[in-house]
């Protein structure tokens, strides 16, 4: 585990989750998706998330099927972040 990982896992659970949120939204595709979700009150469609990812210059994503699979991952993490905010 990296030094950063060790530092994060030594935090309290609340601080650790806050740090996870910061790390996740430091990536453009997650940040833009979360912003749209908060602005519009609903999750963007998979097609919209794929477009966000394509404009975010992700590395090693060769096919549309990979983009759509990763769009599901982004949706899952954004939902997790929103649940943290609600708590």
Secondary structure by P-SEA (a helix, b strand, c coil): ccaaaaaaaaccaaaaaaaaaaaaaccaaaaaaaaaaaaacccccaaaaaaaaaaacccccccaaaaaaaaaaaaaaaaaaaaaaac
